[in-house]
Amino acid sequence: MNERPISFRNKGGQMICGIAHIPDIEEKKHIFKIGINLLNPGIKYRVAPNRLNVKISRLLCSKGYHVFRFDPPGIGDSEGELPNNTPIPDIFESIQKGRFVDDIIETNNFISKTFDLNRIILIGNCGGAITSLLVSRLDERVSDLCLIDVPVNLRAANMTFADKLVEGGEKADLMFEKYINKMMSVEAWIRIVTFRSNYKAIYKICLMKAKKLFRIGKGDVNLPKKIEKLCDEGKLNRQFFESFEAALQSDTQMLFILAENDSGTEFFREYVQKGYIEAGFSQSIAEKLVQVYQIDQANHVYTLVEWQEELMRKICSWLDQICTLIACENQIESM
């Protein structure tokens, strides 16, 4: 096994740093040169809590996989900075909405060209999991996803009034009606012309009202009413459901691993399994492509060794299934 630092400059000129785990001797089933991009969890750097990403990488590399761990800009050894004076929950929400998507696509570009990979599997925990799912919708090289404790609900703190209205919803409808009623108010017009109005909020309210009326920007996913409403209210992440459906439609194999004592597990069970899949949305497809595995008593950072070992066993067994499918596909193509 060979471990070495790797780096490249992204489109913004920032140095992106990481570690490459290169197998010494590849097993026959890994002649496909599968690359595993192991994403960092949220704003923690590539080692991850309890050195979990290091342990996963070394285990998978010993089984013949090329594994890579990168720090996105502003984290760990990579250049760049996270926003100053921004509450951590707001940064988490920006990650859930795609903050690091372009950066991960660039790392995929780099490892594909440098190591001549045939396909890429993304594995991520928490923020790395949602980033993996969002990336899969944009990068056709991503063939499979292992998503550990993926967040479905949005979290933010100290947002401005305008930012809270990004997804519109009932509050935006009420505010739109309120602004319309104020069109006859002299005082309201004085506030507008004297630059005392919240122009950002007015713009977003009008834009969201237009999108709701004309169904603009909703994507091709017709969500269940309950989930649609919670997405509009900014409580659930619409991008999760749109990217999840896109992954299903592109035949992406997905493994969801849930820690029993993670706060997001209940949201996943309620809104993804029951509210989306079991409600009849792509259920037949999901049965073939989606596995959900829970590690009992585990917490979000998999503190105990036995939780870590169970997590890694499940990842390895799932990857064995993926390799079997790839071998079957190659045999069919060679016939």
N, C-alpha and C positions, 0 to 999 in steps of 0.2 A: 504494500500500500504506500502510495506516495502522496504526501500533503505539502502543498506549497502555496504561498501567497500569489494572488493574481490581481491585476488592476487594469483599468482602462478609463478613458475620458468620455463622459457622456456628451450629448449634444450641447449642453450648456457649458462645457469646458471643465466640469468638476471631475476630480479623480474619484472613481468608484472602486472601493477595495473589497477584496473577498478572499476566500480560501477554496482551493480546488482539491478534492479528494479523488485521486486517480488510481484505479485498481491495477495491480501488477499483472495478474493473469486473469483474463476474462473467461468466465464459464461459457460453454457453448451456447447456452440459451441467451446470453447477453451479447451475441455478435451484432445485434441490432444497434449497439452503442446508444443505449438509453441514458439520457442526462437527467438528473434530478436536481432541480433548483429548489433548495430548501430556504424558504423565506423567513425573515426575522419576525418575531411576534410584536406587533405594534411599534413602539418607539425603543424597544430594547434591541441591543445589537446582536450580531450574528451568532453569538455563543448561546443565547437564550437562558432563561432561569434554570438553575440546577444543571447548567451545561448540557441541556437536553439536545440541542441541535448538533452539538459536537458528538454526542453519543450516537444519535441517529445516523449521522453522516458516516462515522467510522464503521458502524455495523453494516450499513448498506454498501459501502465501498468494499468491505470484505467479501460481499456476496457478488461483486462484479459490476456494480453500478458506478458511473461517474457522478459525483455529488458536488454541488457548489453552494457556498453560503456567501452572500454579499450584504454589505451595509448600504442602505439607500442614502441619498444625500442628507447630511445633517445628523447622521447617526453613526456611532462607532468610529471607525477609521476613515470613512469617506468624507470628502470635502462637502461644504455647504452648511447651512444653519437652519434649524427649525425656527418658526416665527417667535420673535421675542414678545414677552408679556401676553402670551396666549394661553388660556387655561388648558390643562392637559386633556379634559374631556372634549374640548373643541378640536384639538389635534387628532384625537381618536376618531371623531366623527369625520374629519377630512380624509383620514385613511380609509374609513368605511365607504366613502364616496369616491375613492380612486386616487388619492394623493400620490401613491407610489406606482401606479399602473404603468406609466411611460418608462419609469426607471427599470421596472422588472422586464419589460419588453426589450429594453436595451441590453440588460444582462443576458437575456435569451439570445439576442443577436450575437453577443460576444462569445458565449460558450458554444453556440452552434457552429460558428466559423472557426474558432480556435481549436476545438476538439472534434470537429467533424461528426457531430451527433445526428442521428436519424430522427429522434423524437425526444420531446421534453415532457417530463412529469413534474408538476408543481406540488409541493407539500408545504403547508403553512399552518401556524397556530394563531388563533385569534385574528389580529389585524393582518397577519400573513395569509390567513385562510381566506378572508374576504377579498384581499388583493389578488390572490390566486384565481378565485372565481371570476373576478372582473377582467383579469388578463386573458383568461381562456376564451372570452367572447371576441377578443381582438387579435389574438395570435394563433394562427392555425397550426403552428408547430406543437402547441400544447395538446397532448393526447389524453391525459388522465389527471385527476385531481384527488389529493388526500387532504381533506379539510378538517382540522382539529379545532373544536370549540369555535366554530365560525359564528360571529355575531350577526343576528338578524335584526335586532332593534337598534335604533340610533341613540347616541348619548352625546349631549352637549351641555355646556354651562356658560352663563354670562353672554348669551347671544344677544345681538341687537334685535329690536322689534322686527326690523325688515328681514333679518336672517331667519327668524323663526317662521316667516311666511314663505320660505322658499318653496315648500311643497303645496302651498295654498290651503285647501280644505275649507271647512265650514267657517272658520274665523276669517279667511280671506273673502268669502262670499259676503259675510256681514259687513266687513270693512268696505268692500266695494260698494254695497248699497248705501253705506254711511257717506262715502265720498260723493256718490251721485246726488244724494239729498242735499249735500252742502254746496252744490253748484250754484244755488240761488242765494247763498250766504255771502254778503259783502265782506264780512270778517274773514271768511275762508279765503276769498280771493286776495285780500290784503296780505294774509300769511304767505300765499303763494308768490306774489310779486315782490314781497320783502324778504324772500329766501328763508322763511322760518318754518316751512313745511318739511315733512320727512319725504323728500322726493324719491329716495331709494325704495321706501315702503310703498309709496303710491304706484311707482313703476311696477314693482313685483306683484302687487295686488291686481293691477289691471292685466298684467301678462298672464298670471295664473288663472284669472277669470276667463281670458280669451282661450287659453289652452283647454280649460275645462269645457267650455262651450263647443269648441271645434275639435276636441280630443287630439290636440297637438302634443307631440313629445311623450306620449304614453308608451310608445313601443308597441310590439305586436302581442303583448301578453294581456289577456283578458282576465284580470285577477278576480277572485271571489270578492263579493261586496265588502265583507268585513275587513279583509286584508287591504283592499283598495282604499277604504276609509282611513285605516291606520297609516297607510303610506302617505295619503294626502295630508294627514295631521302631523307628519314627520316623526311618528313613533316607530314605524317599521321602515326598513331600507328598501325602497322600490328597486334599486339597482341589483340587490341580491336576487329578487324574484325574476327580474328580466334576464340576468346573466345565468341563473339556474335553469330557466326554461331554454335559453339558447344552448347551454351545455347538453341538455337532454336531446334537443333537436339535432345536435351534431354528433350524437352517439358517444359522448364523453363518459368514461367510467369514473364514478365518484364514490369515494369512501368518506363518510362523515364519522368522526370519532368524537364522542361526547364524554366529558367528565361529569359524573353524577352530581357533584357539588359545585359545578360551575353555574354562575347566575344566568348564563345564556341558554342553558340546556332546556329549561322550561319553555322559553320563547321558541326554540327550534321545534320541540315536540308539538307545541300548540299551533304554531302558525305555518310551519313547513310540512311536518308529517300529517297532522290532522287537518289543518286549514287549507292546505294546498294539494298535497299528493293524494291523501285519502278522500278529499272532497271531489276527486274525479279529474283533477287537472293533471294530464299526462301520467296518470297512474300506471297504465300498461307499459309505458316506456320506462318509467322510474323503476318498476319491478326488475327490469333487466339491467339497468345501469347504476342504480343507487344502492349502496350498503350503508346501514347505520349501526354503529357499534358503541355501546356505552361501557365505560370503565367504572365499575361500582366504587363508591366512596371517594373517588379521586377528586382532587381540587384542580383549579385552573392551571397551576404551574407544575402539577404532577410531582409533588414533593417527595413522596416515598419511592424507594427503589422498585418495589413491586408494581407500582402504578406505571413507572417508566418502562419496566420490562414488558408489561402487558401491552402497553402502547406500541412498543417496537415490534413485538411478536405479531400484532395485528397488521401493522404496516408491511412487514415482510411477507406474511401470508397473502395479503392483498396484491402485492407486487408479483408474487409467484403466479397468481391468477392472471394478472395482466400479461406477463411474459408468455403464458400458455396461449392466451388469445392472440398475441402477436405472432407466435410460431404458427398457429393455425391459419392466420391471414396470409403469412408468407408462403405457406404450402399451397394454399388455394391460388395465389397469384403466380406461382411457378408452374402450375399445371397447364 
